[in-house]
Amino acid sequence: MTKICIVSRNPPAANPRAIKEAEALANAGYDVTIVHASPGGWSDTMSADVVPENVRAIGAPFGPRAPLAVRVRQLAGRKSVRGLARVFGVSEPLAFRGAGDVASDLFRLALKTKSALYIGHYVEGLAAAARAARAHGAMYAFDAEDFHPGDLPDEPASAFDNALLDAIERTHLPGCAYVTAAAPGIADAYAKQYNIPRPTVVLNTFSKSLAPSAASFSSGSKAAQASPSVYWFSQTIGKTRGLENAIRAIAQSQSRPHLYLRGEAAPGYQQTMESLASELGVADRLHFLPPGPPDEMVALAAPYDAGLVGEIGHTFNRRIALTNKQFTYLLAGLPVFMSDVPGHSAFANSAQGAAFLYRTEDPTSLANAMDALLLDETVLAAARERALMLGQNEFCWEKDQKLLLGTIEAALATSQHAGAAL
């Protein structure tokens, strides 16, 4: 049985894309191990529940909840290496240790998991996967969930960190057996930045088995406890996600929907949002919900009337990326309000009737979009039916899984053929 090792800086509960990849590979007959960072807390608890039974998962502790000796070693090593890089210049070996706290630990675990193919997620995962693959004479690949060179603000303060990321990617991407990307814009950006073949686009979709049997909204009924309702979720509820704009839009709108936010609020952010909502007279329409397991996100979204993807595009990556939100909403039968950053605008063209653009950070534009959809139950019901159809037929994991497996099978076949030729 061919062994494949997936290496990610995020725990499984915070990386549904890696979990879908692992499950698809295991179900296709591969022996799959996930090597991942383990920050402790709720993410580790949920991770134990989301890893498929036919997949092994090995965690590397890091972060404030890691054992003290481990945390001190990670922080001290990262600080000293970054200091050397500032003095002597950025090189890949220094970038490997300086770009993240857990990269070396991921490499050590991956090295112990001898495999035919190592798949890196995030830059730390790429560096660890490439090193483990070379040590074992194996192949490695990279899944670009984001365009990492554009993930930091375009300002002088980010130049050093961007140089670290660039050193890793510029060194290892040309040697990848293949590269996949989570959005067309990300694929285009990587091809241009590093002069590599355009990565294969594998969207952040989900299995249609998670979808409800029918759109939960029908004319004359309200699915959520308080309606009309707009729903948003993420690991962290915080700034730069367009949520303040949504509060202002609700205050301006005639429909005055309730806004439901699921995730773990950044320190002080819930109070900031509650103060803004109170100031605008819509305090009773803002609701915070606890984090939920990744495999329940579609079901948790289904009771609401519409979803929100409000990225403000504060970095280049955020302007071109597609998160998993819109695919979760569509599969749940929710039409989507989307800010008009370039990535969203391109996507909306392929999801007409279920994706509704508004001008980024323009509360009046969002309020108008809300009213056009939420004030007419017939219009909303039609949009929900359209969303469900797109989620089950166009934007579903069953389609993207075939593309992913085909890409991996071709890479492994090429390797086997080359080995036979030798």
N, C-alpha and C positions, 0 to 999 in steps of 0.2 A: 504494500500500500504506500503510495507516494506521500511523503510528509511535507506539510506546509506550515510555516511559522509566521504568524501575524504579529508585528511589533508596533505598539502604540503608546504614546505618552499619556493617553487618557484611560481611565478605568472603563470597563465594559458598559456600565450604566450611563456613562457620559459619552459613549461612542457607538451609537446604534448602527452606524455604517459598518464598522468593523465586525459587529455581531452578525449583521446580515451576511456579510462576506464569509465569515467563518461558518455559519450555518449552511450556506449554499454549498461551500466546498465540502463540508463533512457529509452532507446529504448526497453529494455527487461521488462519494467514495474515497475522499482524501482523509488522511490522518492529520488533524488540525490542532495546533496549539496557539493560544493567544498569550503573548508576553506583554504585560501592561503595567502602568504605574498605579499604585494603590495609595490614595491620599487619606483613606480612612473615612469615618463618618457615614452619612447616608449613602454616598456613592458606592462604597464597598458593600454595604448591606444589600443594596439593590443589585449590584453586580453579580452577587451570588445567585440571584434569581433569574437573571437574563441570559447567562451563559448557557448555551444548549448542552444537553446531557452528553452528546457525542463530541464535545469540544473540551479540551483541557485549557485551563486558564492559570497562569502563574503571575503573581503580582510582585512588584518591586515597591516597597514602602517609600514614601517621600512626603514632604510637606510638614506642617506643624504637628500633625498627629503621629508622625513616624517615630520610632525609638530614638531617644536623644542622641545616641552615638552615631546613628545613621544620618540624622538630620545635620548634626555638626559636620560630619565628613562631607556631606553633599554641599552644604553652603560654603564651607571653607575651601573645598576644591574648586567650586565654581568661581568664587571671588578671586582666588589666587591666579587661576588660569586667565580670567578676564583681565586681571592686572598685567599679566605677561603679554597678552594680546595687544593691550594699549601701548605697551612700551616697544615691543618687537614687531608689531604688525599682526594682522589677522591671517592665520593659516588654518587649514582644515583640522589638524589635530587639536589646536587650541579652541577652535570653534566647536568641535565635538563636545568638549568638556565645559565650554563657557556658555553655550546657547541655552542649556537647560540643566536643572538640578539632577535629573534622573537618567540622562542618556547613558552614562557609563554602567549603571545598574541594569538597564534594559539590555545593553550589549552582553553583559555577563550571563544573564538568563538566556538570551537568545543563543549564545555560544554553546550552552549546555543542551540546547534543543536542536540536534543535528537534523537538517531538513534539506529537501531538494530546492525549495523556493522560500525566500524570506520576503514578506510584504511589509514595507514601512508605511506607517500612518503618522503624519506630522514630521517635522524636520528631525526631531530627535529619533523618531522611529526609523526614518530613512538612514541616518548615520549608523545606528545600531544594526539594522538589517544588512546594510552593505558590508559592514565589518564581519558580521557572523557568516555571511555568504562567502566572502573571500577566504575566511579561515577554513571553511569546509569545502571549497571548490564548488559552491552551489550558485544558483541564480538569485537575484533580488529584483524587486519591483517597488514601485511607489504609488500610493493612492493619494492624490492631492485633493483633500477635502476643502482646502482654501488655496488662494494664491499667496503663499507665505511671504514673498518679498514685498507684497503690498498690504500686509496685514497690520503693519504699524503706521502711525501717522507720518505723513510726508513732511518731516521737520528735522532740523539739525540734531535734536536730542535723540532721534531714532537711528541716526546714521551708523553708530557702532553696532547696535543689535542687528540691523539689516545686513551689515557686512559679515557678521557671524553666520546668519542664515544663508547668505549668498555663497559663502565659502563651502558650506556643506552641500548645498544643492548643485553648485557648479562642478564640484568634484564628483558627485555620485550619480546625478541624473543621466549623464551619457552612457553609463554602464548598466542601466536598468534594462531588464528583459522586456518590460513594457511600463507605461505610465498611464494611470487612469485619472480622471478629473471629475469633480462633482457638478460641474456646470460648463456650458460651452465657453463662457467668458474666461473661466479659469484655464481651460485647455488652450485657448488662443494665447493667453498671457504667458503660459509656460513655454509654448512653442517659440514665441517671439523672444522671450527673455534669454533662453538658453540654447536656442537654435537646435532643438530636438524635434523629432516627429511629433505632430499634434497628438496629445494624449487622447485616449478613447474616453468619451463622455459616458459615465455611469451615474445617473441621477440619484438623488437622495430619496428615492421612492420606497414604498412599503408594500407588503403583500396584500393583495385584495381579499385574502381570507380574513383580514382584520376589519374589513369594511362592514357597516351595517347592511342589512338586506334591502333597505330602502331609505331614502332621505328622511331623517327623523322629523322634519318640519312639514306640516301640511296646512293648507289654508284653514284658518279658524282655530288652530291649536298652537300652543307655545311650548317648546321643548325644555327650555331652561327654567329654573325657579323664578327668575326675574327676566322679562323680555321687554323690548328687543335686547339682544345680547351680542357682544363682540368678545372673542376669546383670543388669548395670546399665551404662549408658553415658551419657556427656555430653561436651561439649567440655572441661570442667574437672572433675576429681575433687576435691571439697572439702566444706566444712562446710555445714550447713543442708539437706542432701539426705537425711537419715535414714540415712546409712551407718553411723555409730557404733551406732545402734539395731539395724541388721541384724547387726553383729558380735555384739552382746550376745544377740540372738535366736538366732543359730546356736549360741552357747555353751549356751543353755538348752534347745535343741530335742533331740528324740530322733533326728530325721533328720540333724542336723548337716551341712547342705549346704555345698558350696563356694561362695564368693562371688567372682564375677568382675567386676572393675571396668575399664571401657574409657574412656580419655581421658587428658588431661595433668594430672597431679596438681599441685595448688597447692603452692607452696613449703612444705616441711616436713610436708605432710599425709600423704604415704605413710608416713613414719616414725611419725607419730602413730597411724595406723591399725594399722600393724604392731605397735607397742608394745601397743596395746589388745588385739589378737588374741592376742599372746603372753601377756599377763597373764591372759586368759580361757581359755588352753589351746587355742586354735583357729588358731594361727599357720599351720599347714599347710593351712588352708581359705580363706585370703585370697590372691587372685591379681590382679595389675595387668596390664592389657593396653594396648598402644599405641593412639593414635587411629586411626580408620579413615575412609575416604572416605564421604561421606554416602550415595552411591548403593549402597554395600555394607552398610549398617547392618542391613538385613533378613537378608541372607545370613549376616552375622557373628553375629546373634542366634540363628539357627535351631538350632545344635547344643546349646543349653542347655535345661534342663528348665522353667524359669520365669523371668519378668522381675520386676523391682522398680521401683516408682515410689514413693519414700519421702518426698516433700516434707513438711516439718514445718510449713509454713504460717506462717513467721516474718514474712511480709508479707501484706497483703491480697491482692495479686495472686497470690501463691503458694497462697493458699487457694481461689481461684476458677478458676485457669488449668488448662488441659490441655496438657501438653507433647507432644512427638512420640513419647515413649517407649512409651506403651501401644499406640499405633497400629502402631509398629514391631514390638512383641512379638506382637500379635495376627496381623499379616500373616505373621510368621515361624512362627506356630503355637505361641506360648508363652502360657500363662495368666499372669495378672499379680497380684502382691501389691501392694496400693495402700493407703497411709495414708488415713484417713477424713476428710481435709479436705473442705469442702463440694463443691468441684469434682469430686473423685474419687468421692465418695458418689453424686452425681447420675449420673456416668458409669457406675458399677458397676451401677446399675439397668437400664441398656440393654445391659449385657454380662454378664448373669447366666450362670454356668457357666464363665466364663473370667476374671472379675475378682473378686478376693477381698480384702475390706477387713480391715484391722486397726487398732486404736486407735493414733493417731499417737504416736510416741515411746514406745511401750509394748512392750518386747522380749518379754514373755510373750505378749502378744496376737499378735505376729508369729510367734513360735515355734510357737504353736498352729496358726496358719494354714499355716505351712510343713509341719508334721507331718501335718495333715489331708490335704494334697495330695501330699506327697512320699513318705509311708510306704506308700502303696497305689498300685502301678503301674497298676492298672485305672482308678482314679480319675484319676490323672495323664494317662493316655492319652486318656480321655474329655474331660478339660479341654483338652488340646492340640488335639483334633479340633474342639471347640467354638470355640476361639480362632481356628483357621485358617478355619473357616466364617465367623465374624464379620469377620475381616480381609478375606476375599475378597468378601463379599456386602454387608456393612453399612458397615464403616469402611474404605473404599478411595478412592483419589484419583479413580478414574473417576466416582464419584458427586459428589464435591466439586468436581472440575474443571468439570463441567457447570454447577453452580451459580455458580461464579466467572465462567466465560465468559458465561453469561447475564446476570449483573449488569453486566459490562463492556460487552457489546453493547448493553444497554438504555441505559446512560449515554451511549455514543457516538451512538446513534440519536437520543436526546433532544437532544444538542448539535447534530447535523446538522439536525434538524427546526427547532430554534430559529434556526440560521443561515439556513435557507431562508426562514423567516418574515420575517426582517429584510430 
